Amino acid sequence: MAFVAQVKTQLAILLSAISLFCFAYTFYASRLPVDYANVVIEGVMALSCLLLMFGIHGVKENRPIYRLLLLSSSLLFIGHFIDVVDEFIRHSHMLDILEDLCQSFGFLLLLLTSSRWVKFHRQQNRKMKYLAETDSLTGLLNRRAFTQNTQTILDNAESQDTPFSLILLDIDHFKQVNDNYGHLTGDHVLYSVGQTIQATLRQEDLLARFGGEEFVILLNNTTLTDAKQITERIRSAIETLRINHKHTQLQCTASFGVACLPSSEASITSLIKDADEALYQAKALGRNRWCIA
């Protein structure tokens, strides 16, 4: 239905323009020879602007850009249409001025609109990229983005002989939090733990929610000795974390698996596998501790 209404409106504008042309030609016809090449060029431009006016519904999501594009295409249509009419009627300075004004302002508005449209698209692309790479609950990287970014870091560091460490951690008995206090409280615990971990890391480290109650950390240019200290600092920060729930405070702990890569020769998959095995060992030993792969 929208397409039919659009076609009807286009036809109405086109018929109105033709009627106006016929009226002007009947009463103000020029005796000078007609430049038909210019008529064809300007006519095609006018039709193109008319099509543009009704082909911009895809940008209605951004109302300012839509209005600017509609106004610029309308002005350009009027300007080119006047140029066509001007070939067939007696010369008029008013028409020349109106034609120049419409085409000049229409073109400037089109340039302005194009610039804003490019900027809007860039913002939308950044937003889509953020949504695709971010865990909506914690605001951290998601698993896919972490794997991609980490593998890129490892690939770029192949020739630098840079040590890497990876920490995989799991909140202890998290299912009991959901069962006893509800999933909203569980979500708050996940968010709080994520922010606590983030606060203990360096800017060059990568943190992501790996899935469920698991988090993963890549420590760039970090030896096993340094990784142990960082892991203990994170473990202690989570253990001392207190999360308000109604009239009580919740406390949680986490278990950790740590894997170290002396250089960037291995893949992120093997590094995660080693850390996962160390994590299960930490759980088997009583939780709230870390183990080295």
N, C-alpha and C positions, 0 to 999 in steps of 0.2 A: 504493500500500500504506500509506503514512504517513497519507493522508487517511482510509482505512477504519479504521485503528487508532485515529485520533483520534475518529472518530464512535462507535466501539465504547466507548471510554473515557468519552465524554460520556454515552452512553446508560446505561452502568454506574453512573456517579455519579448521574444523574437517577433511575434505578430505585432506587438505594440511598436517595436522599433521599425518594422516594415511599414506600418500605417503612418508613422511619423515621417518616414522617408517619402512616401507617396504624397503626403500632404505638402511637404516642403517642395518636392519636385513639381507638383502641379501649379503652385502659386509663385514659386521663386526659382524656376528653372534657369540655368545659366546657358548662354549661347556659346561659351568657350568650349574647345575640345576637351574630352574627358580622358584622363590618364587611367586607363583601365588596369594597368599593372599595379598602380598604387591602390586602386579600388580593391583588387583581389587580395593584395597583401594586408591592407587595413581590415578588410572583411574577415579574413582568416584570423587575424589577431583579435578582432572583436568576438568572434565565435569561440575562440580559445579562452578568452576571459569569461565568457558566459558559461562555458563548461566548467571552468575553475570555480566559479561562484557556487556551483551546485555539486562539486566533487570534493568538498572539504568537510563533509560531515564527520570524517574520521578524527578531526581535531576538536570536536565539540566538547571533549573532556576538559579542554583548556579554553574557557570562554574568552579571555582577553585575546588570545592568539586567533581564535575563530572569528571574532568581531573584526580584528585588524585585517585578516585575510579576506573576509567578505567585503569590507570597505575598499581595500586596495583593488581587488578584482572588479568591483562595481565601477570605480573611478576609471580604471583602464578600459573597461568595456565602453563606457560613455565617451571617453576620449577618442578611441579608435572608430566608434560609430559616427561621431561628429566628423571625423576625417573623411569617412566614406561619403556622408551626406554633402560635405563641403565641395566634393568634386562635381556634383550635379546641380548645385544651386548658385545663385549669385553670391559673389564674395562678401563676407561679413567679418568685420574686425572682432565683433563680439564672439562669434563662433570660434575664431582663431584663438582668442584669449581663453575661452572656456575649454577648448581642446587642449591647449598647452598646460593649463592649470590641472585638468583632470589627469592627463598623462604623467605630468611631473610629480604631483602628489601621490598618484596611484603607484608609480614606480618606487618612490621613496618609502611609502608605507609597505610595499612588497619586500623591499630590502630589510626594513626594520622587522617585519614579521618573520622573514626567513631566519634572521639572526636569533630572534626569540624562540623560534621553533627548534633550531639546532640546539640552543641552550636547554630547552625543555626536554628534548630527547636525551641529551647527555645526562640530565638529572634523573630521568626515568631509567636509563640504563644503569646508572650507579645504584639506584634504588633496587632494581631487579637483581643486580649482582649482590647487593647486601643481603637481600631476602634469600637468595639462592645459597649463600655461603654462611649464613648466621643461624644459630639455634634460637628459635623464637622465645624460648623460656628463659634462658640464661644470658642471651646476648653475646655468647661466645661463638667461635667458629663451630660449624658442624663437622661431622666425620668426613664427609666428602671433601670439603674445602681444606681441612687439615691435611688429609692424605695428599692432595694435589700440591699444596704449598710446601709441605715437608719434602716431597720427592723433588720438587724444583730446587729447594735449598741444597739437598744432597747432591743433585746433578751439577749445580753451579760450583760446588765446593770440591769436586773430584780432584782437581789439580792442586788444591791448597793443603791437603793432608790435615783437615780440620777434624778434631774429635767432636762427636755428638753423643748426647745422652737422652734417653726417653723414659718418661715416668708414666706409668699407667696406674690409676688409683680408682678404688671402688668404695663408696660410702658403706660402712658396716651396718648390717641389719636395716637397710633402708625400707624394705617391705613392711617392717613393723611400724615405721613412721606413717606410711600410707594407711595401714590397717587400723592403727590406734587413733590417729589424729586427722585423717582425711587426706585426699589427694592435693587439696589446695595448700595445706601445710607442707606436704611433701614437695610441692613445687617451690615453695618459699625456702625450704631447706636446700634444694638444688641450687637455687639462685644465690643464696647466701654463701654456700660452700664455693661456688664458682667465683664470686667476688673476692672471697678470702684468699683463694689460690692466686687470683690475678694480682692481688696487692703484694704478694710475696715474690713475684717474678720480675725479671728484667725486661726491658723494652724489646730486646731481640728474641725473647723466648716466645714460643707459640703454645697457646692453650686452647683446648676445644672440649666440648662435651661429646664424648665418644659414643654415647648411647645409654639410655636408662640412667643409672646412677654412676656411670663411669666417666672419668675425665682423663684426658691424655695431654702430656706436655712434652714438647721438644725443646731441649736445652742446647742452644747453639754454642759451639766452641767451648764445650764443657767436658772436663775429664770425669772419670768415675769418682774420684775423691771429692770434687766439687759437687757432683750430682748427689752424693750421699748427704752432704751438708744442706743442700737445697731441699731435698726430700724430707729430712728431719725437721727443717724449718716449717715446711708446709704441714707436715703431720701434727706438729705442736700447735700451729695456728688453728687448724680445724678442731683439735681437741679442746682448745680453750674458747672456741666459738660458742656463744649462747644465742639461741633463737627464741624470741618471745612468741608465746602461744597462749592467748587468753591470760590466765593468772599464773602461768608457770613459764619456765624457760627450758627449752630443749637443748640437749647436748648430743653431739654426734662425733664419731671417729671414722677413720678411713684406713684401708690397707693399700699398700703400694708395691708395685713391681718396677724395678729399675734395670734398664739395659743400656749398655754403653758400646759405642762404636768407635774404635781407635782412629778410623778414617771413614770417608764417605763411600766406601766400596760396596757396601751392602744396600739392600733396598729397605724402604720404610716398612714393608710387609714383614720382613724377617725381624726387624727391630721390634715391632709391635708384638710379634709372636714370642720373642724372648721375654719381653716385659710381662706379657700375659702369664707365662709360666711362672715367673717370679711372683706375680700377684697372687696366684692360687697357692703358692707355697706360704706366703705371708698370712693368708686366710687360714690355712691348715695349722699354722703355728699359734693361732689365737687372735688374729686381727689386731688392728691399731698398731701396725708395725710395717717395716719395709724389708724387702729381700732383694738381693742382687742376682741377676740372671747369670 
